[in-house]
Amino acid sequence: MTTWAKAPDFADQPARRAAVQAQTVVDKQRYLEEGLTPLRCQACQSEVLVRKSSSHQTSVQWTESPATHCPVFAKLSEQGSAPGRPDSCPDLEKTIKWAVDEGVLEVVE
């Protein structure tokens, strides 16, 4: 019986399957790790990893739970999860803008 899959698994082509798996590792590193710059929020000292891929696109990875150090996220956590919850905090956004303006964080366009 044939099952439907979104993408082929190349089970019948071991060399191609290995190549796809190797490229997946490279892609994960590129998109999830490369180009991230450590940055501390100037307001609460939370540390995040940031990448600016364009003037409009910012990737932020928290190194700890945001509610641990960030008062904005701590308050949201106390209130419980709600629809429309922000993905960032205004203070962190100001810090990122400062880092770009000062040349600490490069925009990779």
Backbone as CSV, one residue per row, in Angstrom:
resi,resn,N_x,N_y,N_z,CA_x,CA_y,CA_z,C_x,C_y,C_z
1,MET,0.841,-1.174,0.000,0.000,0.000,0.000,0.892,1.245,0.000
2,THR,0.584,2.184,-0.836,1.333,3.422,-0.920,0.661,4.462,-0.031
3,THR,1.459,5.155,0.731,0.909,6.220,1.569,1.335,7.562,1.002
4,TRP,0.536,8.534,1.237,0.819,9.869,0.751,1.746,10.584,1.716
5,ALA,2.689,11.319,1.187,3.594,12.126,2.009,3.776,13.463,1.322
6,LYS,3.987,14.474,2.102,4.212,15.812,1.558,5.505,15.864,0.753
7,ALA,6.494,15.191,1.237,7.791,15.174,0.567,8.248,13.725,0.450
8,PRO,8.955,13.406,-0.616,9.428,12.026,-0.751,10.455,11.695,0.329
9,ASP,10.484,10.431,0.737,11.461,10.039,1.757,12.693,9.377,1.143
10,PHE,12.671,9.121,-0.170,13.798,8.536,-0.894,14.264,7.221,-0.277
11,ALA,13.327,6.470,0.277,13.675,5.183,0.899,14.338,4.242,-0.100
12,ASP,13.984,4.369,-1.371,14.548,3.489,-2.392,15.836,4.057,-3.012
13,GLN,16.294,5.214,-2.508,17.506,5.855,-3.015,18.391,6.267,-1.831
14,PRO,19.117,5.326,-1.241,19.889,5.608,-0.020,20.876,6.774,-0.147
15,ALA,21.536,6.902,-1.268,22.509,7.996,-1.422,21.796,9.350,-1.416
16,ARG,20.686,9.410,-2.119,19.938,10.676,-2.148,19.350,10.992,-0.780
17,ARG,18.862,9.964,-0.110,18.312,10.153,1.241,19.385,10.712,2.179
18,ALA,20.589,10.162,2.105,21.694,10.642,2.949,22.045,12.086,2.605
19,ALA,22.020,12.429,1.332,22.327,13.814,0.917,21.274,14.789,1.444
20,VAL,20.006,14.394,1.375,18.929,15.255,1.884,19.073,15.428,3.394
21,GLN,19.364,14.354,4.110,19.538,14.444,5.559,20.724,15.331,5.920
22,ALA,21.816,15.230,5.174,22.988,16.073,5.439,22.655,17.542,5.182
23,GLN,21.922,17.818,4.114,21.553,19.201,3.812,20.602,19.750,4.874
24,THR,19.754,18.905,5.421,18.839,19.333,6.484,19.621,19.803,7.707
25,VAL,20.691,19.096,8.046,21.544,19.497,9.173,22.159,20.865,8.894
26,VAL,22.666,21.051,7.672,23.270,22.330,7.288,22.227,23.449,7.352
27,ASP,21.030,23.186,6.823,19.960,24.195,6.838,19.558,24.574,8.255
28,LYS,19.429,23.587,9.135,19.071,23.883,10.527,20.116,24.782,11.173
29,GLN,21.383,24.470,10.946,22.443,25.302,11.521,22.367,26.710,10.954
30,ARG,22.196,26.814,9.654,22.165,28.136,9.010,21.010,28.989,9.530
31,TYR,19.812,28.407,9.598,18.637,29.195,9.949,18.400,29.327,11.448
32,LEU,18.940,28.416,12.250,18.671,28.460,13.686,19.859,28.883,14.529
33,GLU,21.083,28.899,13.955,22.248,29.196,14.775,23.151,30.279,14.203
34,GLU,23.394,30.266,12.907,24.353,31.203,12.309,23.855,32.641,12.360
35,GLY,24.792,33.538,12.563,24.472,34.960,12.497,23.760,35.515,13.714
36,LEU,23.600,34.710,14.742,22.946,35.190,15.958,23.961,35.917,16.834
37,THR,23.596,37.089,17.285,24.462,37.906,18.128,23.874,37.977,19.534
38,PRO,24.660,37.658,20.573,24.163,37.803,21.943,23.917,39.284,22.243
39,LEU,22.810,39.552,22.899,22.448,40.931,23.231,21.681,40.932,24.545
40,ARG,22.009,41.893,25.415,21.295,42.035,26.693,20.350,43.214,26.611
41,CYS,19.127,43.004,27.046,18.146,44.088,27.100,18.677,45.159,28.045
42,GLN,18.642,46.390,27.601,19.142,47.485,28.429,18.246,47.756,29.636
43,ALA,17.006,47.310,29.592,16.085,47.556,30.700,16.163,46.483,31.788
44,CYS,16.158,45.209,31.390,16.075,44.148,32.410,17.250,43.183,32.396
45,GLN,18.171,43.358,31.463,19.372,42.523,31.356,19.103,41.092,30.891
46,SER,17.903,40.808,30.373,17.655,39.489,29.780,18.569,39.318,28.587
47,GLU,19.171,38.134,28.457,20.029,37.895,27.304,19.253,37.130,26.244
48,VAL,19.380,37.597,25.011,18.764,36.944,23.868,19.817,36.820,22.771
49,LEU,19.516,36.001,21.784,20.328,35.900,20.580,19.506,36.525,19.458
50,VAL,20.118,37.429,18.697,19.375,38.203,17.706,20.066,38.130,16.348
51,ARG,19.240,38.045,15.294,19.733,38.164,13.927,18.778,39.100,13.181
52,LYS,19.351,40.083,12.507,18.575,40.990,11.664,18.822,40.580,10.218
53,SER,17.845,39.951,9.590,17.991,39.512,8.209,17.615,40.613,7.226
54,SER,16.900,41.612,7.697,16.561,42.784,6.889,16.114,43.869,7.867
55,SER,15.826,45.031,7.330,15.378,46.111,8.219,14.025,45.792,8.857
56,HIS,13.270,44.886,8.246,11.936,44.543,8.769,11.879,43.186,9.468
57,GLN,12.913,42.364,9.322,12.865,41.013,9.866,13.913,40.839,10.958
58,THR,13.440,40.440,12.127,14.304,40.211,13.287,14.005,38.837,13.853
59,SER,15.044,38.039,14.067,14.888,36.746,14.737,15.446,36.882,16.143
60,VAL,14.665,36.439,17.124,15.093,36.502,18.516,14.957,35.114,19.130
61,GLN,16.033,34.635,19.725,15.983,33.389,20.483,16.317,33.719,21.926
62,TRP,15.413,33.390,22.808,15.637,33.623,24.235,16.555,32.531,24.758
63,THR,17.520,32.910,25.590,18.421,31.920,26.174,17.825,31.301,27.430
64,GLU,16.809,31.950,27.974,16.051,31.432,29.123,14.593,31.779,28.893
65,SER,13.720,31.246,29.700,12.313,31.590,29.594,12.163,33.107,29.745
66,PRO,11.466,33.782,28.838,11.321,35.234,28.935,10.739,35.692,30.268
67,ALA,9.855,34.902,30.836,9.222,35.299,32.095,10.185,35.276,33.270
68,THR,11.349,34.639,33.113,12.330,34.544,34.184,12.934,35.899,34.537
69,HIS,13.258,36.716,33.516,13.932,37.990,33.758,13.170,39.211,33.254
70,CYS,12.365,39.041,32.224,11.702,40.177,31.592,10.391,40.505,32.309
71,PRO,10.268,41.704,32.872,9.043,42.051,33.584,7.800,42.053,32.695
72,VAL,7.970,42.378,31.419,6.821,42.380,30.502,6.283,40.962,30.340
73,PHE,7.174,40.007,30.092,6.738,38.621,29.939,6.317,38.010,31.276
74,ALA,6.937,38.426,32.361,6.536,37.925,33.681,5.091,38.325,33.975
75,LYS,4.748,39.571,33.651,3.383,40.043,33.873,2.407,39.253,33.007
76,LEU,2.775,39.000,31.755,1.915,38.218,30.868,1.745,36.798,31.393
77,SER,2.825,36.247,31.933,2.776,34.893,32.472,1.830,34.814,33.665
78,GLU,1.875,35.836,34.514,0.981,35.885,35.681,-0.479,35.969,35.262
79,GLN,-0.732,36.665,34.154,-2.102,36.842,33.676,-2.610,35.616,32.928
80,GLY,-1.724,34.701,32.618,-2.098,33.520,31.839,-1.977,33.813,30.355
81,SER,-1.912,32.773,29.589,-1.766,32.919,28.144,-3.031,33.518,27.554
82,ALA,-2.837,34.462,26.655,-3.982,35.118,26.033,-3.731,35.252,24.538
83,PRO,-4.795,35.212,23.730,-4.630,35.420,22.299,-4.028,36.803,22.038
84,GLY,-3.204,36.888,21.029,-2.605,38.168,20.692,-1.438,38.549,21.585
85,ARG,-0.962,37.605,22.386,0.173,37.872,23.273,1.376,38.312,22.444
86,PRO,2.055,39.354,22.835,3.181,39.834,22.027,4.339,38.845,22.016
87,ASP,5.060,38.855,20.912,6.229,37.989,20.776,7.471,38.658,21.322
88,SER,7.375,39.911,21.667,8.538,40.649,22.126,8.108,41.629,23.200
89,CYS,9.042,42.437,23.594,8.768,43.448,24.600,9.284,44.778,24.060
90,PRO,8.599,45.871,24.328,9.025,47.177,23.802,10.449,47.553,24.224
91,ASP,10.845,47.195,25.431,12.207,47.514,25.888,13.253,46.740,25.091
92,LEU,12.964,45.467,24.812,13.890,44.668,24.014,13.957,45.217,22.591
93,GLU,12.823,45.603,22.049,12.805,46.180,20.700,13.652,47.457,20.644
94,LYS,13.580,48.276,21.684,14.409,49.492,21.740,15.894,49.128,21.803
95,THR,16.225,48.089,22.570,17.621,47.650,22.675,18.122,47.156,21.321
96,ILE,17.303,46.407,20.608,17.700,45.905,19.290,17.897,47.073,18.326
97,LYS,16.997,48.042,18.354,17.151,49.221,17.495,18.446,49.954,17.831
98,TRP,18.719,50.129,19.128,19.968,50.767,19.559,21.175,49.997,19.021
99,ALA,21.134,48.659,19.134,22.260,47.827,18.690,22.494,47.970,17.184
100,VAL,21.438,48.078,16.410,21.575,48.281,14.965,22.142,49.674,14.699
101,ASP,21.571,50.679,15.350,22.019,52.073,15.147,23.493,52.255,15.528
102,GLU,23.947,51.555,16.564,25.328,51.688,17.046,26.303,50.751,16.335
103,GLY,25.792,49.901,15.449,26.666,48.976,14.727,27.033,47.725,15.497
104,VAL,26.389,47.519,16.651,26.632,46.310,17.455,25.998,45.106,16.769
105,LEU,24.885,45.339,16.083,24.123,44.289,15.405,24.018,44.655,13.930
106,GLU,24.490,43.759,13.082,24.508,44.012,11.646,23.196,43.554,11.012
107,VAL,22.698,44.342,10.064,21.551,43.940,9.255,22.121,43.286,8.001
108,VAL,21.780,42.013,7.822,22.423,41.200,6.794,21.742,41.288,5.431
109,GLU,20.967,42.169,5.100,20.224,42.238,3.834,21.036,41.755,2.730
